Structures are given as structure tokens and as C-alpha cells.
């Protein structure tokens, strides 16, 4: 599907409740134009980080040089570096000063996307997204999110976010949303996990760096910013 057939999301889409925006991002298309190549992936998994009161969010540490993008206007990309070699892309939501964002965890390749995309680090590698796109306006022509005009409803599953066990009661909040039974989701839900185990399938590695990219400042491995 060429990007010309997609409808770019307006800023008003992002300027709403973060959990609602997270759910509605599922099934939308992430578009990245780089060196003349148009890459498109369908968003199948996200995590919502609700603001400074959310102990799993970077913004819980207040306004810093790193988090100022999260506290900025909605509809901007928040891109940060992790494990000294991987990038994670987030979408800033709600009013300026709120400090909330949504982590893009996995996409389903649609056009010109090569390599694995099941995990935020892998997603950014495949889509050629790096720190230079931090604070980038998602209403631009080289990085944006769009809807297919004929897109139908998707079945949404939810569960706890990945890699945020330190965040006390926030670690148990079901703020990870994904398209049910989609093969490009980075981590299966508990029912899918148990089903795979019964069928003798290989279980996912518990600490794959490319599948853990939370919005705190306390990743298990030291991070760069």
C-alpha cells in the first residue's frame, strides 16, 4: 500500500487521553521516508506511559533535557537510545506539559521493510529511525502515522508493560495493547504463551534487549541518553 493512499493523522488525534490513543494506534501505519525509499509498517503493539504519576515513565523524574520532548506538544516523536546501540520510538500525547507518550513496540511490515520488527529496537532498525528524529513533528512528510481509508476494526488484547517490574503497582497496570493473535507482536499474551508451551514451541527469551525498551530511567542494562 503506497503512502499516497493513506490518511495522515492530525495533531488532534494525539491530543487526547493516552490510553485511548494507544488503543487507536493499533492498525495504523507508521511511514518513514529515508533516502528516497518509502517504508511502511502496520502498528500491532504499543505501550502507554501516562505521565509523571506513572512510575514506569521517564517523565516521573520530572522535566529534564531528556524528557523535555515528552512534556512538549502532542504529535512529536520521542526517540531515545538504549543499551548503547538501539533506539526506541515513542509518540507524545495529550496537552503540552502533561509528560505522556506511547512506545511503539512492534509493526507488521507492509512496504519496503526488511528484517525483524517484533520489538522496539528492531522496529527502529528496520524503519531507519534514530536519535536524529527525536522531537520530530509527526505531521511531517518523512516520518508520520496514517490510517488506511478502508481499515476495519481490530481485536485488541492488553496486559502489563514489558520490563517495568521496578515501578511498584504501576508494573501491574494493563497498559500494553496489541492486536490479538498477530504474529508480529513482540511478546505473546499469557494465554498465547501457555498455548505455545503446550504445543512445544520455543518460548521467548525472558530478557531480549531488543524487546525491552521501557519509558523509565531504570533499564536493567545502563542506558545512554
C-alpha positions as a Markdown table, in Angstrom:
| # | Residue | x | y | z |
|---|---|---|---|---|
| 1 | Unk | 0.0 | 0.0 | 0.0 |
| 2 | Unk | 1.6 | 3.3 | -1.1 |
| 3 | Unk | 1.7 | 6.1 | 1.4 |
| 4 | Unk | -0.4 | 8.2 | -1.0 |
| 5 | Unk | -3.4 | 6.0 | -0.3 |
| 6 | Unk | -3.1 | 6.6 | 3.5 |
| 7 | Unk | -4.6 | 9.5 | 5.6 |
| 8 | Unk | -2.0 | 11.2 | 7.8 |
| 9 | Unk | -3.3 | 11.6 | 11.4 |
| 10 | Unk | -3.9 | 15.2 | 12.5 |
| 11 | Unk | -2.4 | 16.6 | 15.7 |
| 12 | Unk | -5.8 | 16.5 | 17.3 |
| 13 | Unk | -5.6 | 12.6 | 17.2 |
| 14 | Unk | -2.6 | 12.7 | 19.6 |
| 15 | Unk | -4.1 | 15.4 | 21.9 |
| 16 | Unk | -6.3 | 13.0 | 23.8 |
| 17 | Unk | -6.2 | 10.5 | 26.6 |
| 18 | Unk | -3.0 | 8.5 | 26.3 |
| 19 | Unk | -4.5 | 5.0 | 26.8 |
| 20 | Unk | -7.2 | 5.8 | 24.3 |
| 21 | Unk | -4.7 | 7.0 | 21.7 |
| 22 | Unk | -2.6 | 3.9 | 22.3 |
| 23 | Unk | -5.5 | 1.6 | 21.5 |
| 24 | Unk | -6.4 | 3.6 | 18.4 |
| 25 | Unk | -2.9 | 3.5 | 17.1 |
| 26 | Unk | -3.2 | -0.3 | 16.6 |
| 27 | Unk | -3.8 | -1.0 | 12.9 |
| 28 | Unk | -2.5 | 2.5 | 11.9 |
| 29 | Unk | 0.5 | 2.7 | 9.6 |
| 30 | Unk | 4.0 | 4.1 | 10.5 |
| 31 | Unk | 5.5 | 5.7 | 7.5 |
| 32 | Unk | 9.2 | 6.6 | 7.2 |
| 33 | Unk | 10.7 | 8.1 | 4.0 |
| 34 | Unk | 14.5 | 7.8 | 4.0 |
| 35 | Unk | 16.9 | 8.3 | 1.1 |
| 36 | Unk | 14.0 | 8.2 | -1.3 |
| 37 | Unk | 12.7 | 4.9 | 0.0 |
| 38 | Unk | 9.2 | 4.8 | 1.5 |
| 39 | Unk | 8.9 | 2.3 | 4.3 |
| 40 | Unk | 5.6 | 1.4 | 5.8 |
| 41 | Unk | 4.7 | -0.8 | 8.8 |
| 42 | Unk | 1.3 | -1.5 | 10.4 |
| 43 | Unk | 1.4 | -0.9 | 14.2 |
| 44 | Unk | 0.5 | -4.0 | 16.1 |
| 45 | Unk | 1.8 | -3.4 | 19.6 |
| 46 | Unk | 2.2 | -0.4 | 21.8 |
| 47 | Unk | 2.6 | 0.6 | 25.5 |
| 48 | Unk | 1.1 | 3.7 | 27.1 |
| 49 | Unk | 3.0 | 5.8 | 29.7 |
| 50 | Unk | 0.6 | 8.2 | 31.3 |
| 51 | Unk | 2.7 | 11.0 | 32.8 |
| 52 | Unk | 4.8 | 11.9 | 35.9 |
| 53 | Unk | 2.5 | 10.0 | 38.2 |
| 54 | Unk | 3.2 | 6.8 | 36.2 |
| 55 | Unk | 6.3 | 5.4 | 37.9 |
| 56 | Unk | 7.3 | 3.5 | 34.7 |
| 57 | Unk | 7.5 | 6.7 | 32.7 |
| 58 | Unk | 10.6 | 8.8 | 32.1 |
| 59 | Unk | 8.6 | 11.8 | 33.0 |
| 60 | Unk | 8.2 | 10.5 | 36.6 |
| 61 | Unk | 11.6 | 12.1 | 37.2 |
| 62 | Unk | 10.4 | 15.5 | 36.1 |
| 63 | Unk | 11.4 | 17.8 | 33.3 |
| 64 | Unk | 15.0 | 17.2 | 32.2 |
| 65 | Unk | 17.0 | 17.6 | 29.0 |
| 66 | Unk | 16.0 | 14.1 | 28.1 |
| 67 | Unk | 12.3 | 14.3 | 28.9 |
| 68 | Unk | 11.5 | 17.8 | 27.6 |
| 69 | Unk | 10.1 | 16.2 | 24.4 |
| 70 | Unk | 7.6 | 14.2 | 26.5 |
| 71 | Unk | 6.5 | 17.5 | 28.1 |
| 72 | Unk | 6.2 | 19.2 | 24.7 |
| 73 | Unk | 3.3 | 19.4 | 22.3 |
| 74 | Unk | 1.4 | 16.3 | 21.2 |
| 75 | Unk | 2.2 | 14.6 | 17.8 |
| 76 | Unk | 6.0 | 14.6 | 18.2 |
| 77 | Unk | 8.4 | 11.7 | 18.2 |
| 78 | Unk | 10.3 | 10.9 | 21.4 |
| 79 | Unk | 13.3 | 8.8 | 20.4 |
| 80 | Unk | 15.9 | 7.7 | 22.9 |
| 81 | Unk | 19.0 | 5.4 | 22.9 |
| 82 | Unk | 19.2 | 2.2 | 24.9 |
| 83 | Unk | 21.9 | -0.4 | 25.7 |
| 84 | Unk | 24.4 | 1.7 | 23.9 |
| 85 | Unk | 23.2 | 0.6 | 20.4 |
| 86 | Unk | 19.4 | 0.6 | 20.0 |
| 87 | Unk | 16.7 | 3.2 | 19.6 |
| 88 | Unk | 13.1 | 3.3 | 20.7 |
| 89 | Unk | 10.4 | 5.5 | 19.2 |
| 90 | Unk | 7.5 | 6.9 | 21.2 |
| 91 | Unk | 4.6 | 9.2 | 20.3 |
| 92 | Unk | 4.0 | 12.2 | 22.6 |
| 93 | Unk | 0.3 | 12.6 | 23.6 |
| 94 | Unk | -2.0 | 14.9 | 25.4 |
| 95 | Unk | -1.6 | 18.6 | 26.1 |
| 96 | Unk | 1.8 | 20.3 | 26.3 |
| 97 | Unk | 3.3 | 20.0 | 29.8 |
| 98 | Unk | 1.5 | 16.7 | 30.6 |
| 99 | Unk | 4.5 | 14.4 | 30.0 |
| 100 | Unk | 2.9 | 11.3 | 28.5 |
| 101 | Unk | 3.9 | 9.2 | 25.5 |
| 102 | Unk | 3.3 | 5.8 | 23.8 |
| 103 | Unk | 6.0 | 3.4 | 23.0 |
| 104 | Unk | 5.8 | 1.7 | 19.5 |
| 105 | Unk | 6.7 | -1.9 | 20.3 |
| 106 | Unk | 6.1 | -3.8 | 17.1 |
| 107 | Unk | 4.9 | -3.4 | 13.5 |
| 108 | Unk | 3.8 | -5.7 | 10.7 |
| 109 | Unk | 5.8 | -5.0 | 7.5 |
| 110 | Unk | 3.7 | -3.5 | 4.7 |
| 111 | Unk | 6.1 | -1.9 | 2.2 |
| 112 | Unk | 10.0 | -1.9 | 1.9 |
| 113 | Unk | 10.5 | -3.1 | 5.5 |
| 114 | Unk | 13.3 | -5.7 | 5.8 |
| 115 | Unk | 14.4 | -7.5 | 8.9 |
| 116 | Unk | 12.6 | -8.3 | 12.2 |
| 117 | Unk | 10.2 | -5.8 | 13.6 |
| 118 | Unk | 9.0 | -7.6 | 16.8 |
| 119 | Unk | 10.4 | -5.3 | 19.4 |
| 120 | Unk | 11.0 | -1.5 | 19.7 |
| 121 | Unk | 14.8 | -1.7 | 18.9 |
| 122 | Unk | 14.2 | -4.0 | 15.9 |
| 123 | Unk | 11.4 | -1.7 | 14.7 |
| 124 | Unk | 13.6 | 1.3 | 14.7 |
| 125 | Unk | 16.4 | -0.6 | 12.9 |
| 126 | Unk | 14.1 | -1.7 | 10.2 |
| 127 | Unk | 12.4 | 1.7 | 9.8 |
| 128 | Unk | 15.7 | 3.7 | 9.9 |
| 129 | Unk | 14.7 | 5.6 | 13.0 |
| 130 | Unk | 17.4 | 7.1 | 15.2 |
| 131 | Unk | 18.1 | 9.9 | 17.7 |
| 132 | Unk | 18.1 | 12.5 | 14.9 |
| 133 | Unk | 14.4 | 12.1 | 14.8 |
| 134 | Unk | 13.9 | 13.0 | 18.4 |
| 135 | Unk | 11.3 | 15.8 | 18.7 |
| 136 | Unk | 10.4 | 15.3 | 15.0 |
| 137 | Unk | 6.9 | 16.5 | 14.0 |
| 138 | Unk | 4.7 | 13.6 | 13.1 |
| 139 | Unk | 2.9 | 15.8 | 10.7 |
| 140 | Unk | 6.0 | 15.9 | 8.5 |
| 141 | Unk | 6.4 | 14.1 | 5.2 |
| 142 | Unk | 9.3 | 11.9 | 6.2 |
| 143 | Unk | 8.0 | 10.4 | 9.5 |
| 144 | Unk | 4.3 | 10.1 | 10.3 |
| 145 | Unk | 1.5 | 7.8 | 11.2 |
| 146 | Unk | -1.5 | 7.4 | 8.9 |
| 147 | Unk | -4.8 | 5.5 | 8.6 |
| 148 | Unk | -5.9 | 3.3 | 5.7 |
| 149 | Unk | -9.3 | 4.6 | 4.4 |
| 150 | Unk | -10.8 | 1.1 | 4.3 |
| 151 | Unk | -9.3 | -0.2 | 7.6 |
| 152 | Unk | -11.7 | -2.2 | 9.7 |
| 153 | Unk | -11.8 | -2.8 | 13.5 |
| 154 | Unk | -9.1 | -4.8 | 15.1 |
| 155 | Unk | -9.3 | -7.2 | 18.1 |
| 156 | Unk | -7.3 | -5.7 | 20.9 |
| 157 | Unk | -5.7 | -7.6 | 23.8 |
| 158 | Unk | -3.9 | -6.0 | 26.7 |
| 159 | Unk | -1.5 | -6.8 | 29.5 |
| 160 | Unk | 1.3 | -5.4 | 31.7 |
| 161 | Unk | 4.1 | -3.5 | 30.1 |
| 162 | Unk | 7.4 | -5.2 | 29.5 |
| 163 | Unk | 10.4 | -4.6 | 31.7 |
| 164 | Unk | 8.9 | -2.3 | 34.3 |
| 165 | Unk | 8.9 | -4.5 | 37.4 |
| 166 | Unk | 10.6 | -1.8 | 39.5 |
| 167 | Unk | 7.5 | 0.5 | 39.0 |
| 168 | Unk | 5.6 | -0.9 | 42.0 |
| 169 | Unk | 1.9 | -1.0 | 41.5 |
| 170 | Unk | 2.3 | 0.6 | 38.1 |
| 171 | Unk | 4.1 | -2.6 | 36.9 |
| 172 | Unk | 0.7 | -4.4 | 37.1 |
| 173 | Unk | -1.3 | -1.9 | 35.1 |
| 174 | Unk | -2.5 | -3.3 | 31.8 |
| 175 | Unk | -1.2 | -0.6 | 29.6 |
| 176 | Unk | 0.4 | -2.7 | 26.9 |
| 177 | Unk | -2.0 | -3.1 | 23.9 |
| 178 | Unk | -1.6 | -5.3 | 20.9 |
| 179 | Unk | -3.6 | -6.8 | 18.1 |
| 180 | Unk | -4.8 | -10.2 | 19.2 |
| 181 | Unk | -3.1 | -13.2 | 17.5 |
| 182 | Unk | -1.0 | -11.0 | 15.3 |
| 183 | Unk | 2.3 | -12.9 | 14.5 |
| 184 | Unk | 4.4 | -9.7 | 14.7 |
| 185 | Unk | 3.7 | -9.0 | 18.3 |
| 186 | Unk | 6.9 | -9.0 | 20.3 |
| 187 | Unk | 5.7 | -10.9 | 23.3 |
| 188 | Unk | 2.6 | -13.2 | 23.3 |
| 189 | Unk | -0.1 | -12.7 | 26.0 |
| 190 | Unk | -0.3 | -15.2 | 28.8 |
| 191 | Unk | -2.8 | -17.4 | 27.0 |
| 192 | Unk | -0.8 | -17.4 | 23.9 |
| 193 | Unk | 2.4 | -18.2 | 25.9 |
| 194 | Unk | 0.7 | -21.2 | 27.6 |
| 195 | Unk | -0.7 | -22.4 | 24.3 |
| 196 | Unk | 2.7 | -22.3 | 22.7 |
| 197 | Unk | 4.3 | -24.1 | 25.7 |
| 198 | Unk | 1.7 | -26.9 | 25.4 |
| 199 | Unk | 2.4 | -27.3 | 21.7 |
| 200 | Unk | 6.1 | -27.5 | 22.4 |
| 201 | Unk | 7.0 | -24.3 | 20.7 |
| 202 | Unk | 10.1 | -22.4 | 21.7 |
| 203 | Unk | 9.4 | -19.8 | 24.4 |
| 204 | Unk | 10.6 | -16.2 | 24.0 |
| 205 | Unk | 13.8 | -15.3 | 25.8 |
| 206 | Unk | 13.0 | -13.6 | 29.0 |
| 207 | Unk | 15.4 | -10.6 | 28.6 |
| 208 | Unk | 15.9 | -9.9 | 25.0 |
| 209 | Unk | 17.3 | -6.4 | 24.9 |
| 210 | Unk | 15.6 | -5.6 | 21.6 |
| 211 | Unk | 12.2 | -6.4 | 23.1 |
| 212 | Unk | 12.6 | -4.3 | 26.2 |
| 213 | Unk | 12.5 | -0.6 | 25.8 |
| 214 | Unk | 10.6 | 1.0 | 28.6 |
| 215 | Unk | 10.0 | 4.6 | 29.4 |
| 216 | Unk | 11.7 | 4.7 | 32.7 |
| 217 | Unk | 15.2 | 5.7 | 33.5 |
| 218 | Unk | 16.0 | 2.3 | 35.1 |
| 219 | Unk | 16.5 | -0.2 | 32.3 |
| 220 | Unk | 18.2 | -3.4 | 33.5 |
| 221 | Unk | 21.3 | -2.5 | 31.5 |
| 222 | Unk | 22.8 | 1.0 | 31.7 |
| 223 | Unk | 21.4 | 3.3 | 29.0 |
| 224 | Unk | 22.7 | 6.2 | 27.1 |
| 225 | Unk | 20.7 | 9.4 | 26.5 |
